[in-house]
Amino acid sequence: MTDRQFLIRLPWPPAVLSPNARAHWARRASAAKKYRADACLLSQSQGCRALDADRLTVEVIFCPPDRRRRDMDNLLAQIKSGLDGIADATGIDDSTWHIGIRRDEPVQGGAVLVHVTPGEDK
């Protein structure tokens, strides 16, 4: 990885953020707000900073807490507030990102690895 690339490790997103969760909107909103803030702080603590770039290439790697089957589109929706936190840390709107997603082997407690590579400079 170059000094312009970052590998961010986020905790597994709360179950209440899953599109399949039947949670009260206030509970979901509170969890999303906390996960977004945590993702921003974790990104910064792992070396991610405001970037001077037009876009990002982002690879999201899901390392689930167990071997249960999970739909990739639901996983991407569940991590949305975490990606918003990374957008806050980098200062680059996620509407300009190129996103790739994949699943990896389970890890204890689950994790989401986000590989961030800045694109063209402004």
C-alpha positions in Angstrom: 0.0 0.0 0.0 1.2 3.5 -0.8 1.0 6.4 1.7 -2.1 7.5 -0.2 -4.0 4.2 0.5 -5.7 3.2 3.7 -6.9 -0.1 5.1 -9.6 0.6 7.7 -10.9 -2.0 10.0 -14.5 -1.4 11.2 -16.4 -3.5 13.7 -19.3 -5.7 12.4 -22.3 -3.3 11.9 -25.1 -3.6 14.5 -27.9 -6.0 13.5 -30.5 -3.3 13.8 -29.0 -1.6 10.7 -29.8 -4.7 8.5 -32.6 -4.0 6.0 -34.2 -7.2 7.4 -34.3 -5.9 11.0 -37.8 -4.9 12.1 -36.7 -2.2 14.5 -38.3 1.1 15.5 -37.1 4.0 13.4 -35.6 5.8 16.4 -33.6 2.8 17.5 -32.3 2.4 13.9 -31.5 6.1 13.6 -29.6 6.1 16.9 -27.6 3.0 15.9 -26.8 4.5 12.5 -25.6 7.8 14.0 -23.4 6.0 16.5 -21.9 3.7 13.9 -21.2 6.6 11.5 -19.4 8.6 14.3 -17.5 5.5 15.4 -16.4 4.8 11.8 -15.2 8.3 11.3 -13.1 8.2 14.5 -11.8 4.7 13.8 -10.8 5.8 10.3 -8.9 8.8 11.6 -7.2 6.8 14.3 -6.1 4.3 11.6 -4.4 7.1 9.6 -7.2 8.1 7.3 -7.4 11.8 6.8 -9.0 14.5 4.7 -7.9 13.9 1.1 -7.4 16.2 -1.8 -8.9 13.9 -4.5 -11.8 13.9 -6.9 -12.9 10.4 -6.1 -12.1 7.2 -4.1 -11.9 3.6 -5.1 -13.3 1.6 -2.2 -13.2 -2.1 -1.7 -15.4 -3.4 1.2 -14.5 -6.8 2.5 -17.0 -8.4 4.8 -15.5 -10.8 7.4 -18.7 -12.1 9.1 -18.8 -13.3 12.7 -20.1 -16.8 11.6 -20.8 -18.9 8.5 -24.5 -18.0 8.2 -25.6 -17.0 4.7 -26.0 -13.3 4.1 -27.0 -11.4 1.0 -24.3 -9.1 -0.3 -26.8 -6.3 -1.0 -28.1 -6.4 2.6 -24.5 -6.3 3.9 -23.8 -3.2 1.8 -27.0 -1.6 3.1 -26.1 -2.5 6.7 -22.6 -0.8 6.4 -24.0 2.4 4.8 -23.6 4.5 7.9 -20.0 3.2 8.3 -19.2 4.2 4.8 -20.7 7.7 5.5 -18.3 7.9 8.5 -15.4 7.2 6.2 -16.7 9.9 3.8 -16.8 12.3 6.7 -13.1 11.4 7.6 -11.9 11.8 4.0 -14.0 14.8 3.1 -15.0 13.1 -0.2 -18.6 12.6 -1.0 -19.5 8.9 -1.4 -21.5 9.7 -4.6 -18.1 9.9 -6.4 -16.8 6.6 -5.1 -16.2 3.4 -7.1 -17.2 0.6 -4.8 -16.3 -3.1 -4.9 -17.6 -5.6 -2.3 -16.7 -9.1 -1.4 -17.0 -11.6 1.4 -14.0 -13.2 3.2 -13.6 -15.8 5.9 -15.4 -15.3 9.2 -13.4 -13.8 12.1 -14.2 -13.7 15.8 -16.8 -11.0 16.4 -16.9 -10.0 12.7 -15.2 -7.1 10.9 -15.5 -5.0 7.8 -12.2 -4.1 6.1 -12.4 -1.1 3.9 -9.5 -0.5 1.4 -9.5 3.2 0.3 -7.5 4.4 -2.7 -7.7 8.1 -3.7 -8.3 8.9 -7.3 -7.3 11.8 -9.4 -6.1 14.9 -7.5 -8.1 18.1 -7.6 
